[in-house]
Amino acid sequence: MEMVNRPYAAAFESYAVQHPEVLCLSADLTSSCEIDGFRDRHPGQFLSLGMAEQNMLSFAGGLGLAGFRPFLHSFGVFLYRRPYDQLMASVAYPRRRVRLMGFLPGVTTPGGMTHQAIEDISVMRTIPNMTVLETGDATEVESIVAEADTVDGPVYCRILRGSVPRLFDTPLRIGRMRVLSEGTDVLVVTAGITTEEAIRARGALDRAGVSVRHLHLNTLKPFDAAQIVDHAASVRHGVITLENHLITGGIGSMVAEALAEAGLPRRLVRLGLQDTYAHGGSRPYLMRHYGMDALSLVRAVERLTGQETGIDEAALEAVRVDAVHSLVKAEAL
């Protein structure tokens, strides 16, 4: 598998230099969000707002009113928890074209509760006028900058950083979920880093005789409920969601809402954080500990189908060359 180093850094610089109305804003996490090179080479398009996220959101709303398109860079958790009132009043309500680039979604950081955005999808999808996107590989990271900038309103993006695997050949397109396999036994719905885990599990499940239909989501709002229902109706045993987020309010809840509103009787298993904060640790450890990895998905498929697959960790040889943190931020913050 190809691993791409710092795909966001190159993609943002390439796009921003062609669009002078795009401004790069940082909240004192410039190198951690891979925009330090852009700062050094294009200081006229860069603004450091310091460790003051409330002010940054209000300031961005003013820039949007003046005709600029600010891209805000911070860890995801600092773009909605701390400045929630400013996010609502200065950005979402007036529908400013502000792009919130949130790094370290979910358990992609060992920084513990203060740095892990584990409820951001549930929060951001309830905000009127907000679009919510999530990257699952290097290709989607490379394409999310230009795609997010097509939205006439605010956008929140869950961004992967550091060394990122390339899983897809085509760019991210808002509203277009990826159908990665068209099986008939179980529907698996994933997003972000959980898609790679599902791909690992899917190969072993296919060999064990379980036919998996696999959807990868990169657009979490607007959510294509009708397409989810169509896919769920085409499988025999039910649906499993696997997400880097709390199951409450996230993709699991979104799929449950879609099935309930359509009146489709399908069993649903939701994998992700189960009403808990995550502690510190490496990404593979946290995904295993909280039941978010390939083996956890296999066990869920077995419960749903009633079929023992005989799959163990040895059968799920990792395809990831796991670089937990950015190469330029060894402490992973």
LOVO-7232 format. One record per residue (C-alpha): residue number from 1; residue in one letter; x, y, z. Coordinates in steps of 0.25 Angstrom, whole numbers, padded with zeros to 4 digits. Layout:
<rs>
<NUM, "A", <X, Y, Z>>
...
</rs>
This chain:
<rs>
<1, "M", <0000, 0000, 0000>>
<2, "E", <0005, 0014, -0004>>
<3, "M", <0007, 0023, 0008>>
<4, "V", <0007, 0038, 0006>>
<5, "N", <0014, 0047, 0015>>
<6, "R", <0007, 0060, 0019>>
<7, "P", <-0004, 0060, 0008>>
<8, "Y", <-0011, 0072, 0014>>
<9, "A", <0001, 0081, 0014>>
<10, "A", <0003, 0080, -0001>>
<11, "A", <-0012, 0080, -0005>>
<12, "F", <-0015, 0092, 0003>>
<13, "E", <-0003, 0100, -0002>>
<14, "S", <-0006, 0096, -0017>>
<15, "Y", <-0020, 0101, -0016>>
<16, "A", <-0018, 0113, -0007>>
<17, "V", <-0008, 0120, -0016>>
<18, "Q", <-0017, 0119, -0028>>
<19, "H", <-0028, 0126, -0019>>
<20, "P", <-0024, 0139, -0012>>
<21, "E", <-0037, 0140, -0005>>
<22, "V", <-0034, 0127, 0002>>
<23, "L", <-0027, 0131, 0016>>
<24, "C", <-0020, 0121, 0025>>
<25, "L", <-0023, 0123, 0040>>
<26, "S", <-0016, 0116, 0051>>
<27, "A", <-0019, 0115, 0066>>
<28, "D", <-0005, 0112, 0071>>
<29, "L", <-0004, 0098, 0065>>
<30, "T", <0002, 0102, 0051>>
<31, "S", <0012, 0091, 0050>>
<32, "S", <0003, 0081, 0056>>
<33, "C", <-0007, 0084, 0045>>
<34, "E", <0003, 0083, 0034>>
<35, "I", <0002, 0098, 0030>>
<36, "D", <0016, 0103, 0035>>
<37, "G", <0022, 0102, 0021>>
<38, "F", <0010, 0110, 0016>>
<39, "R", <0012, 0120, 0027>>
<40, "D", <0027, 0122, 0023>>
<41, "R", <0025, 0123, 0008>>
<42, "H", <0012, 0131, 0007>>
<43, "P", <0011, 0140, 0019>>
<44, "G", <0002, 0149, 0012>>
<45, "Q", <-0009, 0138, 0013>>
<46, "F", <-0006, 0134, 0027>>
<47, "L", <-0012, 0139, 0040>>
<48, "S", <-0008, 0133, 0054>>
<49, "L", <-0019, 0136, 0064>>
<50, "G", <-0012, 0130, 0075>>
<51, "M", <-0018, 0120, 0086>>
<52, "A", <-0031, 0127, 0085>>
<53, "E", <-0041, 0119, 0077>>
<54, "Q", <-0054, 0127, 0081>>
<55, "N", <-0047, 0139, 0075>>
<56, "M", <-0043, 0132, 0063>>
<57, "L", <-0057, 0127, 0060>>
<58, "S", <-0063, 0141, 0061>>
<59, "F", <-0051, 0147, 0053>>
<60, "A", <-0054, 0136, 0042>>
<61, "G", <-0068, 0141, 0042>>
<62, "G", <-0064, 0155, 0039>>
<63, "L", <-0054, 0150, 0028>>
<64, "G", <-0066, 0143, 0022>>
<65, "L", <-0074, 0155, 0022>>
<66, "A", <-0063, 0163, 0015>>
<67, "G", <-0063, 0153, 0004>>
<68, "F", <-0051, 0144, 0008>>
<69, "R", <-0051, 0129, 0010>>
<70, "P", <-0044, 0126, 0023>>
<71, "F", <-0039, 0112, 0025>>
<72, "L", <-0037, 0110, 0040>>
<73, "H", <-0027, 0099, 0045>>
<74, "S", <-0027, 0093, 0059>>
<75, "F", <-0030, 0080, 0065>>
<76, "G", <-0044, 0076, 0063>>
<77, "V", <-0048, 0077, 0077>>
<78, "F", <-0044, 0092, 0078>>
<79, "L", <-0052, 0096, 0067>>
<80, "Y", <-0066, 0093, 0073>>
<81, "R", <-0065, 0090, 0088>>
<82, "R", <-0058, 0103, 0093>>
<83, "P", <-0064, 0113, 0083>>
<84, "Y", <-0078, 0107, 0081>>
<85, "D", <-0085, 0120, 0083>>
<86, "Q", <-0076, 0127, 0073>>
<87, "L", <-0078, 0115, 0063>>
<88, "M", <-0093, 0117, 0064>>
<89, "A", <-0094, 0132, 0064>>
<90, "S", <-0083, 0136, 0055>>
<91, "V", <-0081, 0125, 0045>>
<92, "A", <-0093, 0116, 0044>>
<93, "Y", <-0105, 0125, 0046>>
<94, "P", <-0100, 0135, 0036>>
<95, "R", <-0096, 0124, 0027>>
<96, "R", <-0081, 0129, 0025>>
<97, "R", <-0072, 0122, 0015>>
<98, "V", <-0063, 0117, 0027>>
<99, "R", <-0055, 0104, 0025>>
<100, "L", <-0052, 0097, 0039>>
<101, "M", <-0041, 0087, 0036>>
<102, "G", <-0041, 0078, 0049>>
<103, "F", <-0029, 0070, 0051>>
<104, "L", <-0028, 0057, 0060>>
<105, "P", <-0042, 0052, 0060>>
<106, "G", <-0046, 0042, 0070>>
<107, "V", <-0035, 0033, 0074>>
<108, "T", <-0025, 0037, 0064>>
<109, "T", <-0017, 0044, 0075>>
<110, "P", <-0012, 0038, 0088>>
<111, "G", <-0014, 0051, 0095>>
<112, "G", <-0026, 0046, 0103>>
<113, "M", <-0040, 0053, 0105>>
<114, "T", <-0035, 0067, 0104>>
<115, "H", <-0030, 0065, 0090>>
<116, "Q", <-0040, 0054, 0084>>
<117, "A", <-0052, 0059, 0076>>
<118, "I", <-0061, 0047, 0079>>
<119, "E", <-0074, 0054, 0079>>
<120, "D", <-0072, 0064, 0068>>
<121, "I", <-0080, 0058, 0057>>
<122, "S", <-0092, 0057, 0066>>
<123, "V", <-0090, 0072, 0070>>
<124, "M", <-0087, 0078, 0056>>
<125, "R", <-0098, 0070, 0048>>
<126, "T", <-0109, 0076, 0057>>
<127, "I", <-0104, 0091, 0054>>
<128, "P", <-0113, 0097, 0043>>
<129, "N", <-0105, 0101, 0030>>
<130, "M", <-0093, 0092, 0034>>
<131, "T", <-0087, 0082, 0024>>
<132, "V", <-0079, 0071, 0030>>
<133, "L", <-0068, 0063, 0023>>
<134, "E", <-0058, 0052, 0027>>
<135, "T", <-0045, 0047, 0020>>
<136, "G", <-0042, 0033, 0019>>
<137, "D", <-0029, 0032, 0011>>
<138, "A", <-0019, 0041, 0005>>
<139, "T", <-0027, 0043, -0008>>
<140, "E", <-0038, 0049, 0000>>
<141, "V", <-0029, 0058, 0008>>
<142, "E", <-0023, 0063, -0005>>
<143, "S", <-0036, 0066, -0011>>
<144, "I", <-0044, 0071, 0001>>
<145, "V", <-0038, 0085, 0001>>
<146, "A", <-0044, 0088, -0013>>
<147, "E", <-0057, 0081, -0011>>
<148, "A", <-0060, 0087, 0003>>
<149, "D", <-0058, 0101, -0004>>
<150, "T", <-0069, 0098, -0013>>
<151, "V", <-0079, 0099, -0002>>
<152, "D", <-0087, 0112, 0000>>
<153, "G", <-0087, 0112, 0015>>
<154, "P", <-0078, 0106, 0026>>
<155, "V", <-0072, 0093, 0025>>
<156, "Y", <-0066, 0084, 0036>>
<157, "C", <-0055, 0074, 0032>>
<158, "R", <-0049, 0062, 0039>>
<159, "I", <-0035, 0062, 0034>>
<160, "L", <-0024, 0051, 0034>>
<161, "R", <-0010, 0056, 0036>>
<162, "G", <0005, 0050, 0035>>
<163, "S", <0007, 0037, 0028>>
<164, "V", <-0007, 0034, 0021>>
<165, "P", <-0010, 0021, 0013>>
<166, "R", <-0015, 0023, -0001>>
<167, "L", <-0028, 0014, -0002>>
<168, "F", <-0035, 0021, -0014>>
<169, "D", <-0032, 0025, -0028>>
<170, "T", <-0043, 0036, -0029>>
<171, "P", <-0045, 0049, -0021>>
<172, "L", <-0055, 0052, -0011>>
<173, "R", <-0068, 0057, -0016>>
<174, "I", <-0078, 0063, -0007>>
<175, "G", <-0091, 0054, -0006>>
<176, "R", <-0084, 0042, -0013>>
<177, "M", <-0082, 0030, -0004>>
<178, "R", <-0073, 0019, -0009>>
<179, "V", <-0078, 0005, -0011>>
<180, "L", <-0065, -0003, -0008>>
<181, "S", <-0072, -0017, -0010>>
<182, "E", <-0086, -0022, -0013>>
<183, "G", <-0088, -0034, -0004>>
<184, "T", <-0102, -0040, 0000>>
<185, "D", <-0100, -0045, 0014>>
<186, "V", <-0096, -0032, 0023>>
<187, "L", <-0096, -0017, 0020>>
<188, "V", <-0084, -0011, 0026>>
<189, "V", <-0083, 0005, 0027>>
<190, "T", <-0070, 0012, 0031>>
<191, "A", <-0063, 0025, 0030>>
<192, "G", <-0050, 0031, 0033>>
<193, "I", <-0039, 0021, 0038>>
<194, "T", <-0049, 0010, 0041>>
<195, "T", <-0051, 0008, 0026>>
<196, "E", <-0037, 0002, 0025>>
<197, "E", <-0040, -0007, 0037>>
<198, "A", <-0053, -0012, 0029>>
<199, "I", <-0044, -0014, 0016>>
<200, "R", <-0035, -0023, 0025>>
<201, "A", <-0047, -0031, 0031>>
<202, "R", <-0054, -0032, 0017>>
<203, "G", <-0043, -0040, 0011>>
<204, "A", <-0043, -0051, 0022>>
<205, "L", <-0059, -0051, 0022>>
<206, "D", <-0060, -0053, 0007>>
<207, "R", <-0050, -0065, 0009>>
<208, "A", <-0059, -0070, 0020>>
<209, "G", <-0071, -0070, 0011>>
<210, "V", <-0078, -0057, 0017>>
<211, "S", <-0082, -0047, 0006>>
<212, "V", <-0080, -0033, 0010>>
<213, "R", <-0086, -0020, 0004>>
<214, "H", <-0077, -0009, 0009>>
<215, "L", <-0080, 0006, 0008>>
<216, "H", <-0070, 0017, 0011>>
<217, "L", <-0076, 0030, 0015>>
<218, "N", <-0068, 0043, 0013>>
<219, "T", <-0081, 0052, 0014>>
<220, "L", <-0087, 0051, 0027>>
<221, "K", <-0096, 0063, 0025>>
<222, "P", <-0104, 0064, 0016>>
<223, "F", <-0106, 0049, 0019>>
<224, "D", <-0112, 0041, 0008>>
<225, "A", <-0122, 0033, 0016>>
<226, "A", <-0129, 0027, 0003>>
<227, "Q", <-0117, 0021, -0002>>
<228, "I", <-0113, 0015, 0011>>
<229, "V", <-0127, 0009, 0012>>
<230, "D", <-0126, 0003, -0002>>
<231, "H", <-0113, -0004, 0001>>
<232, "A", <-0118, -0009, 0015>>
<233, "A", <-0130, -0015, 0008>>
<234, "S", <-0121, -0023, -0002>>
<235, "V", <-0114, -0031, 0009>>
<236, "R", <-0120, -0043, 0017>>
<237, "H", <-0115, -0042, 0031>>
<238, "G", <-0114, -0027, 0035>>
<239, "V", <-0105, -0015, 0036>>
<240, "I", <-0092, -0012, 0044>>
<241, "T", <-0087, 0002, 0046>>
<242, "L", <-0072, 0004, 0050>>
<243, "E", <-0068, 0018, 0053>>
<244, "N", <-0056, 0026, 0060>>
<245, "H", <-0066, 0033, 0069>>
<246, "L", <-0077, 0031, 0080>>
<247, "I", <-0088, 0022, 0074>>
<248, "T", <-0098, 0032, 0080>>
<249, "G", <-0101, 0043, 0070>>
<250, "G", <-0090, 0038, 0060>>
<251, "I", <-0091, 0029, 0048>>
<252, "G", <-0098, 0018, 0056>>
<253, "S", <-0109, 0027, 0060>>
<254, "M", <-0110, 0033, 0046>>
<255, "V", <-0112, 0019, 0040>>
<256, "A", <-0122, 0015, 0051>>
<257, "E", <-0130, 0028, 0048>>
<258, "A", <-0130, 0025, 0033>>
<259, "L", <-0135, 0010, 0035>>
<260, "A", <-0146, 0015, 0045>>
<261, "E", <-0152, 0026, 0036>>
<262, "A", <-0152, 0016, 0024>>
<263, "G", <-0159, 0005, 0033>>
<264, "L", <-0148, -0005, 0028>>
<265, "P", <-0147, -0016, 0038>>
<266, "R", <-0132, -0019, 0039>>
<267, "R", <-0123, -0023, 0050>>
<268, "L", <-0113, -0012, 0053>>
<269, "V", <-0100, -0014, 0061>>
<270, "R", <-0092, -0001, 0064>>
<271, "L", <-0077, -0002, 0067>>
<272, "G", <-0070, 0010, 0072>>
<273, "L", <-0068, 0017, 0086>>
<274, "Q", <-0079, 0012, 0095>>
<275, "D", <-0082, 0024, 0104>>
<276, "T", <-0068, 0025, 0109>>
<277, "Y", <-0056, 0035, 0107>>
<278, "A", <-0044, 0029, 0101>>
<279, "H", <-0031, 0029, 0109>>
<280, "G", <-0017, 0031, 0103>>
<281, "G", <-0010, 0021, 0095>>
<282, "S", <-0006, 0017, 0081>>
<283, "R", <-0017, 0017, 0070>>
<284, "P", <-0016, 0002, 0068>>
<285, "Y", <-0017, -0001, 0083>>
<286, "L", <-0029, 0009, 0085>>
<287, "M", <-0036, 0003, 0073>>
<288, "R", <-0034, -0011, 0078>>
<289, "H", <-0037, -0007, 0093>>
<290, "Y", <-0050, 0000, 0089>>
<291, "G", <-0055, -0010, 0079>>
<292, "M", <-0053, -0002, 0066>>
<293, "D", <-0043, -0010, 0058>>
<294, "A", <-0044, -0021, 0048>>
<295, "L", <-0045, -0033, 0058>>
<296, "S", <-0056, -0026, 0065>>
<297, "L", <-0063, -0025, 0052>>
<298, "V", <-0061, -0039, 0049>>
<299, "R", <-0067, -0043, 0063>>
<300, "A", <-0079, -0034, 0060>>
<301, "V", <-0082, -0041, 0047>>
<302, "E", <-0081, -0054, 0054>>
<303, "R", <-0092, -0050, 0064>>
<304, "L", <-0100, -0044, 0053>>
<305, "T", <-0100, -0056, 0044>>
<306, "G", <-0099, -0067, 0054>>
<307, "Q", <-0087, -0072, 0046>>
<308, "E", <-0073, -0076, 0052>>
<309, "T", <-0063, -0071, 0042>>
<310, "G", <-0050, -0077, 0049>>
<311, "I", <-0043, -0063, 0046>>
<312, "D", <-0033, -0059, 0056>>
<313, "E", <-0023, -0048, 0057>>
<314, "A", <-0013, -0056, 0049>>
<315, "A", <-0023, -0056, 0037>>
<316, "L", <-0024, -0041, 0038>>
<317, "E", <-0010, -0037, 0034>>
<318, "A", <-0009, -0022, 0035>>
<319, "V", <-0008, -0014, 0022>>
<320, "R", <-0005, -0002, 0030>>
<321, "V", <0009, 0004, 0032>>
<322, "D", <0004, 0011, 0044>>
<323, "A", <0010, 0025, 0047>>
<324, "V", <0002, 0029, 0059>>
<325, "H", <0007, 0044, 0058>>
<326, "S", <0012, 0054, 0048>>
<327, "L", <0027, 0052, 0045>>
<328, "V", <0030, 0066, 0050>>
<329, "K", <0022, 0065, 0063>>
<330, "A", <0028, 0053, 0070>>
<331, "E", <0020, 0055, 0082>>
<332, "A", <0007, 0053, 0074>>
<333, "L", <0002, 0067, 0078>>
</rs>
